[in-house]
Amino acid sequence: MNDVIRWNNQFYIRAESSLAEDRTEVLKQGETFAVFDRYGDIHEVLPGPQGLYHEGTRFLSRFELSLGPYQPMLLSASVKEDNALFTVDVTNTDLTLDGTHPVPRGTLHLCRTRFLWNGTWHERIHVRNYGMVKLPISLKITIDADFADLFEARGHRRPRRGRRLNTIRSKTGLVFGYKGLDETIRRTHVRCSPAPKLVTANGFSIESSVPSQAGRTWEIAVSCEIEPQRNRVVLSYDHAQREAGRSLKKSKAHDAHVYTSNEQFNDWLNRSIADLHMLISETPQGPYPYAGVPWFSVPFGRDGIITALQMLWMNPAPARGVLGYLAATQATEDRPEQDAEVGKILHETRQGEMAALGEIPFGKYYGSVDATPLFIMLAGAYYERSGDIRFLKTLWPHIQQALQWIDRYGDPTGTGFTTYARQSPTGLVHQGWKDSYDSIFHADGTAAEGPIALCEVQAYVYRAKRAAADLARVLGETDQADHLEGEAESLRVRFERAFWQDALDSYALALDGKGRPCRVRSSNAGHCLYGGIASKERGVRTARTLLREEFFSGWGIRTIATSEARYNPMSYHNGSVWPHDNAIIAAGMAAYGYKQGAMKILTGLFDASLFLDLHRQPELFCGFSRRSGESPTLYPTACSPQAWAASAGFQALQACLGLQIDGTRGLVQFVRPILPPFLERVELLNLSIGTARLDLVLDRHQNEVALRVARRTGEVDVVLIV
């Protein structure tokens, strides 16, 4: 493929404006999320992310509040630490009300609070008059709903759309409607209490008067309805807020909590766990972390698995939910138009009009080569963490199918490695985690032709077969366990012979369809340490390579080295820094005894969090070298929050601590723990191992870390290995 970007290529996310420039705020709950500016407003911009979305459709494309004829002045805007509530404080400009009442700026205070619950946007607007006289108040709220599919909001242009239905007005609000080409009717119900003075086809006007030192309050509910679903009951603001609070408290009850001597570090991890809970949605199989807002707020196989692995030590429940969901959606037939093959694990699934019509292939799409071995890896890790033998038995047939996919479909040309080549003409060209059209290439920059064997995928398959062997032994399948271990060792030998590149001090990025190595220094090689396929000596050499100046930006490890032909620090996959990528590499380095590397990565990510809005790790940031006293350079269309970015800090911390939990034996181990200078103490509270609970304290003393058990209930052993 040449270097000319076709805008519709691989569903490219157009960037006519930057998310960083827009300073957007985000709320999410269940299948609903909202993106708006710091005033709390939604502006009609297409393509652009702002809006209220539900099940893949934008139900609110405009929501603008004005005080009199003017937009109020911003005082402050914030999302609560637990992500449950958005609050914005604004005041009036210098204005004249009703043409006769001059009002100096700062006389009126407007406080807007907002949250999402059960498919409804709940908002409360409180106006208080700090003036000396009673003042008339005129609020105008302009509202519209374009019912754009999420991919339209991303910039995809459709040749045809459905039709807007007549807007219905009532005394308390209005209803927008749309009948899609999929014959589904979607409606947006907007209600205001107390009733506004005037309701028009594009919003309503609120007229009132507020005495001196007094206030008035209005509540607005915006509900998303998809027929023929039954209309949901819309609760009052207070009732819905109580329900949302109870739900959040319940979901966090089984988390382990991290508290340290560094309050800024605490702020980072507190925001991270809040982001994870915001992104987790309940499915029939259990909690599932959706990938990210705004573009990926759906179940992704790879993202869900990696997020569950990264937060497994703190709470195994999401891992169980991810495994259950992916088992339920595992491919049961070959469908080339979906890149589906029997036993393959889901890449992503989306709702919405375009998915229903097949205008995009992602209604239920299987175009990832790594989700299937990662699924087996997570199954093994979850069983070791939880000892949940009953769930393992229900999962085992799906693990068997996944293994069969690896052996039957993963290597159709008999290369001895797991490869990919898309079957769907509209699917993803590249099907590893770096799935941009230009992400897999040779040293001279030319594109690699398939079928392609990625280095990290071989590591995943190696670890998956070893994990499956351990599970087979638990279930008494000793012959299969022996066979799987033999296959894993054979793969390891082949891998070292084909992928290692002395000249790179690392493993090749991939093998192309002719078996030629892509001699590119990439972060993918770090995943080979995480998978355990690298030899000890080569693993350490790879780790050191990844920390050289051409890789390590000061904030983290770049996806490719600055010396590579396609390096671009502003590229999505060819020179940027991804927090999840770094955390996986940190875990791999720690597994090979290179704890200093893991600590350097944790330090870089923490330092970045100090500059980032809300201390929130985005999906990625640009790979420019760190400049003293300046923040990381933001990537223009990065999702924020993103699940595997939010969980990255927990995995990097675990790597430094050498924390290992064996729920089958009731054992917690810290293997040669190390802490960076900015952490004198780390407390792990409410750590659950079966029915047992632990509070643990780790203190840094010069070059050593001491461990103390502060609380223990139930049968569990704690071991420090130095």
N, C-alpha and C positions, 0 to 999 in steps of 0.2 A: 504494500500500500504506500502511496506517495505521502508527502508531508502536508498536503493540502487538506485541511479539516473540512469535512462536510458536516454541516450543522446537525443533520439528522442522524449522523453516524453513531450507531450503538447507543441511541437515546441520550446523546450528549446533553448535559445540563447547561443551557445557555446562560451567559452572565452579562446581561445588559445593565445590570446593577449589582452591587456587591452586598452580601449579607452583612459584612463588616461595616460598610458605609451606612447601611440603613439602621444600624443599632436596634435590631428587632428584639422583642421579648417573646418568650415561648411558654405556653402551658400545654399539658397533655394529660388525658385521663381516658383509659380504655381505648376505644376506637376513634377518639376525637382529639384533635389538637388545634391550637390557635397560634397564629403568628401575627404580631401587631407592633406598631412603633412605641416609643417610650411615652407617648401621650396616651396610649391605650387605643389609638385609632388604627383603622384599616383603610388603606388607600387603594383605589382601583388601578392596579398596575399589572399588565400582562405582557411578557412573562414576569413573574415575581411571586415570592412565597407568601405574602401577607394574605390572611384570610382565616376563616373558621372551616375546618375540614372534618369530614366524618365519612369513614369507610371509603376513602379514596376520592371524594368529591368535595369541592369548595361550596359550602352552604352560605357563606357570608363573604362577599368580596368588597364590601364597603361599609364602614361604620365610623363616621366622623362626627365628633361633638364640637359645637361652637357655642360660645357664650356671647349672646347678642350677635353681631355680624362677624366677630373675630374668633380665631383660635385662642384659647387661653395660654398663659405663659407657664412653662414647665418649671416646677420647683424641684421635684425629685420623682424617681420611679424605681421600683424594686420588686423583685420576686422574692417571696419569703424563703427563708433558708431551706425549708422542706419542700419547696416548689408548689405548695398547695394554693397560694394566693398571690395575685399581682395587685400592687397598690401604686397609684400615681397621684401625686399632689400637684395641683395647678392653681393658678390665681388669675385674676382679671388683668388685662392691660388697662392703660388709661382709656376710659371710654365714657360714652354718654348713653344712658338707657332711656328709651322712649323719647329721645330727642331733648329731654329736659333735665335728666338726672346725671350730673357729672360724677363719675366714680373714679377716684384715684386708684392707680394700680396697687394691688395688695390688699384691697378691701374685702374681696370675696375669696373664700377658700373652697375649692372643689376637690373632694377626695373620691376617686373612683377605685373600687375594689372589685376583683373579678376572679372567678374560678370555674372549672369545668366539672360537671358531674352527670354521668349517665346520658351522654349525648346532648347536653344542654349547657350553654354559656350563661352563667349567672353573674349579673353585675349590679352593684349598688352605687348610686351617685348621691353623695351628700354635699349640699351647698350650705355654707355658713357665712353669715354677714357679720364682719367685724367693724362695720361702719357705725356712725352715731345715729343714723336714721334708718327707717324702714326702706327697703329697696325692692323695686320690681326685678324679677328674674326672667330671662328669656333664654332657654336652651333649645338648640336645634340639633337633632341627630339625623344625619343623612345615611340611609341604609340601602344596600342592594345585594343581590345574590346572583352570581353569574353561572353557578353550577358547573364550573370548569372541572374537568378531570384533573387530577394531580399532575399528569403528564402535560396537559395543556398549560398549567401554571409553570411547569418547568421549561416551556418554550415549544412544545410539539404542536404543530399546526395540523388541524383536521380538515379534510375536504368537506365534511358535513357534520352538523350537530343536530341535536333534538330541538324542540321548540319550547319557548317560555310560555307558561300558562298565565292567564290573567291574574294580576295581583289582587288579593282579597283584603279589603280594609274593614276594620271594626273600630269600636270606641277605644279599645285598649291596645290596638296594634295592627299588624298586617301579616299576610301570609304570601310568600313568594313560592312559585311552583315551576317545575320543569319536567317535561316528559322526554326521556332520552330515546336514542335510537334503539336501545335495548328494551324499550317498552316499559321501563320502570319510571314511576313518578316519584320525584324527590321534592320535598317541601321544606321551607324554612319558616317557622312560626316565631314571630317577634311580639312579645307582650310587655306592656309597661304598666306599672302600678305605683302610685295612683295614675289614673288614665290621663294621657296628655290632652292638651287643649285641642290640638289639630293633628289628624292622621292623614298623610298624603300617600301617593303611590311610591314615593321614595324616602319615607321616613316620617318623623313626627316632631311637633313643636311642643315644648313644655313652657307654660306661662304660670308664674306664681309671684308671690311677694314674700320677702323674708324680713322679719323685724330685726332691729339691732340686737347683736349678740345672741342670735337664734339661728336655727338651721331648718332645712327641709331635705327630705330623702325620697328618692325614687329607686325602684328596682326594675330591672329589665331582664327578661329571660329569652334567649334565642335557642330554639330547639330544632334539631335535625331529624327529619322524618323520611323514611324510605318505605313507600308502599310496595307490597301489600303487608308489611309489618304492622303489627298493632301499634297504635299511637301510645307512646309512653306517658306515664303520669308525670307532669312537671311539678316538682316540689317548690315550696317557697325558698327564698334565699337562705334563711336561717336553718330550715329543715335539711336542705340539700348540703349545706356546709357541715352540719353535724354528721350526716351520713358519710360524706367524703372524709371527714376527720377520723371517724371510726374505722373506715376501710383502710386508711393509711396506717393507723396505729396497729391494726391487725397484721398488715403485710410486713411490718418492721419488727414484729415481736420476736422472731427467731434469728434476727441478725446478730452477729458478733459486732461489737463496737470497738473502734480504735480511738484511743485518746493518748496524746503525746505531750511532751514538755514544750512543744513548739505550736503556738496558737495558729500561726499561718498554715502550718502543715495540717492542723485540725480542720481549718476552714476549707482547705482543698478536699480532704477526704469526706468531710460532712456534705459538701456540695456534690461530690461524686456519688455518695450513697443516695442522696436525695434525687439526683438525676436518674439513677438506676431504678428507683421505685417509681418515678414518674413514667419511665419508658416501659416498665413491665406491665403487661396487660394479662388479664385472666382469660384463659382458654378452657375448653372442656377438659383438657389434660393437665391443667395447672398453669402456674405463672410462666410467662414467656417475655423476655426482654426484646422489644421491638428495636430495630437497628438504630434509627435516629430521626430527628425532626429538622427540617420539614420533609426531605425527599424520600426518606426510607422508614417511615413510621408504619411498618408492617413486619411480619415475621420473615427474617432471613435465616436460612439454615446455618451458614458459616458464622455469621455475626452472633446469632443466638448461642451457638455452641461455644465459641471463644469467650463470649461474655460469661457464660455459665462456668467455664473452666477457671476464668480469672477470679470469680467471686465464690468459687466452690468452698474454699476454706472458711469463709465467713457465714455462708448459708447455702446448704445443698438443695434447698427447695426449688430454686429456678432451674438447676440442672435436671431435676426430675421432671419438671414441666416441659423443658425443651426436649428431652428424650421422648417423653410421651407424645408430644405434638408431632415431632418429626417421624416417629414410628407410625403414627396414624396417617401421615401424609406421604409415607414412603411409596415410591412408584411401584405399581403392580402390573404395568404393561409398558410396552415400547410405544412411545409417541414422539416421533422425530421432530414434529413441529414444536414440542415443548422441551426438546433435548432430554426426554424421559426414557429411562431403561429400567427393567425390573430390578428392584432392590436399591435403586439410587435414592439419595436423600435430597430433599427439596432445597433449591437455591432461594427462591422467594415466592410469595403468593400475595396477590393484590386484589382488592375489590375496586369497584367503580365501573363506569360505563365502557371505557376503552378496553379494560381487561375482559369484561363480559362479552364484548363484540369481537375479541381477538385482534383488535387494532394494535395492541402490544402483546408480546408473548408471555407476559408475567402474571396472568391470572393464576396459573400454577406452573412454575417454571423450574427446571432441574439442571440448568446450565452451570454447574460448578463441579469441578473435578475433586475438590478437597473436602466437601461437606460429608461425603460418605465415610472416608477413613476417620475424619474428626468425630463423627457420630460414635464410632466404635471406641475411640479414645475417651470420649466423655463418658460412655457407658462404663468403661473400666475404672475411670477416676471416680465416678459417682459411687460405684459399689465399694471401692476402697474407702471412700470418705464416710459412707453411711452404713455399710453392712446390710443394705436393704435387699435381702435374698429373694423376697416375694416379688419385688418389682423386677429384679434381674430375670427371674423365670418368665415373666410376661414379655420381657424385652428380648430374650434370647432368640426367638425366631426371626426377629427383625435384624439382629446382629448377624445371624447366619445369612440372611438375604443380602445384607450389605457386603459381607465377605465374598459372596458369590458374584456380586456386581464387580468388585475389584478384580477378581480372577477372570471373569467372563468378558465384561465390557470395558474394564479399565485398561486392558492391554490387547486391543483387537488385532494388532499387527504383529504380536509376538516379540516385542522389543525387550521384554523382561522388566519394563517399568510401566507405571500407571500414567497414561497420557490422556489428552483431550483433543477433540476436533469437533466443532459444533455440527449438529445435524439440521437445526432450524435455520433457515436463511435469514431470519430476523433476530436470531439469538445473539448471545455474546460471542465475540471472536475469541477472546481470551477468558479462561474460566477458572483461574486461580484468584487469590485475593486481589492481585493487581490485574484488574480486568479492563483497563483502558486499551484502546485499539493499538497503541504504540508501546505497550509496557514490556513486551518480550522481544528482544532483538539481539543481534550479534555485535561484536566489538566495534565494527565499523558503522553501526547504527542501522543496518538493513534489518527489515522485519524478519523474524523467524517464522518459517512455514511449518504447519502441523503435519501429523499429530505431534504435540509438544509434551515433553516430560519435564515438569518443574522440579527443581531440587527439593523444595520443601514438601511437595506432595509425596515424594518417595520416603521422606522422613516420617510423615504422618502415617503412611501405609505400614512402615516398619513398626512404629509404636502401636498402631491399631492391631496388628497381628500379634504382637507380644501381649497387649491387653486382652485380646480375645482368647489367647492361650491361657492366661491366668483365669479368666472367667470360665472357660471350658473345664479347667481342673476343679473349680468350685462346684460345678454341676456334674462332676464325675465323668466328663468326656475326655479321658486321658489320651486316647489315640489322636483325637483331633488336636488336643493341646500340643502334643509332640510334633505333629505335622505343621501346625502354625508356627511353632518356634523354629523349625527347620526352614520354613519359607522365609521367615524374617531374617534369619542369619544369611541365607543365600542372597536375599535382596541387599543386605548390608555390604556384602563382598562385591556384588556387581556395582553398587552405587559408588563405592570408593574408587573402583577402577575407572568408571565412566565419567564421574563428575569432578573429582579432585583436580585442581589446576595449580601446580606449583608456582607458576608465574604470577598468579593472583594472590597467593597465600590464602586461598578460599576455594569454595566450591562454585562451579559454573552455575549461572542462573537457571539454565535449562538445557535440554537436548532438543534439537529440532527434528523434523520428520525424517531426516536422513541420518539421524544419530550424531550430528555434529554439535559439539558443545557451544553454548552461547557464553563466550568468555567475558563475562560482565561481572564486575564487583557489585553485588546487590545485598540488600538486607535480608533477602530470602534465605541466604546461607545461614543466617543466625537462627532461623527456624529449624535447621538441621540439628542444631544443638538441643533445641527443645524436644525434638523427636527422638533424640538419642542415637541417631544412626551414624554420626561422625565418630571416627576414632578419637581416642583421648588426645593424642598429640595434634592431630589436625583440627580438632574442635577448639583447642586453646589457640592455635595459630589463627583460626577464623575469628575468634573472639577479639584478638588483638588487632586484626585487620579492621574490624568494624569500629574500633575506637580511635583509629588514626584520624588526622585532621581532615582528610578528604571525605570521610564518612560522618564524623561526629561534629555537628554544627555548633555545639555549646548548649543546645536545648535537647538534643537527641540524635539518634542515628538516622541519617538520610536513607531513603529507599534505594538510591544508587550513589556511588561515589562521584565526586566532582570531576574526576578524570574521565568519566565515561562519555561516549559520543552523544548520547541523548540527554545528558544531564541538563536540567533546568530547574532551579529552585522553586519556580512557580508552577511546575507541572504537577498534575494530580498524583502520578505514580513514579515519576522519573526525577526525583531529587527533593521531594518534600519530606516532612517528618510526621510520622503517624504514631501517636501515643501507644496504641495497642500493639503495633509492630515492635516498638521498643520494649514494652513489658514482656512480650513473648521472648525476645532476645535476652532480656535480663534473666528470665527464668532458665533459659538454656545455658547462659554463662554460669549461673550459680550451680546448675547440675554438673557442670564440668569443673567445679571448684574455683572458678574465676569470679569470686565475690566482688573484687574491686570494680570489675566491669559492671556488675549489677548495681553497685552503689553509685557509680557514675551516672548511669541511666536514671535511677531514682532521683538523684540530685538535679539532673537536667530537667526532668518533668516537673519537679517541685518548683524549681526556679521559674519555669515558664508559667506555672499557675499563679505566681505572685503578680504577674502583669495582666493576666487574662480576666475578662469581665466575669464577675461572680466566682472567680477562681475555677472556672469551668474549662476542662480540657475539650477542645473541639475535635472533630473527626481527624483533622490534620492541620498543620500550618506550614508555611513556606520554609524551604531549606537554606535560606540565607544564613551566613555565619553570624554568630551572636556578636552584638555590638554593646559595649559597656554602657550600662544604665538605660538600655532601650529594651522594648518588648519584642517578643517573637513577631514576625511578619505574618499576618493572617492570610488565609487562603480564601478567595472571594465567595465560593459557594459551599464552604464546609458546613456540614450539619453540626449543630450545637444546640442541645446535647446530642451525643452519640454514645450508644451503650458501651461498646468495647473501648472507647476512649475513657468513659467514666470508670470502668472497672480496671483500667490499666494500673492506676496507682496501687491498688490492693495487691495485684500480682507482683509488681516490682518490689513492694514492701515485703511480701512473702518470700521472694527470692533472696533478699538481703537477710531475712531472719532464718532462712533455711527451715521454714515451718513445714512439717509433714504431719498429716493426720491419718491414722489408720483406724477407721471405725469398726473394722472387723475384729480388731484386737483391743480396742479401747486404749489407743496409744497416741500421744502427742509428742513429737520430737522437734527439737531445734538443732539443726546440724550446722555447726560452726557459724553462729549468727554474727552479723556485722551491722553496725549502725553508722550513718554519716555524722559528721560533727554537729550538724544542726538538730540532731535528735539525741538528747541526753536520756530520755526515758520513753518507752512505748508500753502502753497498757492495752491488753486485749481482754475485753470484758464480754461476758455472756457467750463464751465460745462453747458450742454444743457438740457433744460426741454421743450420739444416741440419746439416752435420757440424762446423761451426766452434763454438768455445767462447770465451766472454769472461768476464773478471772486470773490473768497472768500479768506479771510485771517484768519488763526487761530493762536493765539499766546499763548504760555504757560507761566503762571504766578504762580510760586510755585505749588500749588495743583489745580489750576483752568486753564481753557482754555477759552480765549476770542475770540469772533467771530466778524469779520467786513466784510461788503459787499463793495468790492472795485469797482465793476462795475455790473450794472444790466440793461439789455435790455429786454423788454417784460414783461408780467404779470407772476410773480412768487413770492411766499412768502418764506422767510427764517426765521427759528425759532431755537433758542437755548434752549434746555431743560436741566436744571442743577439739 
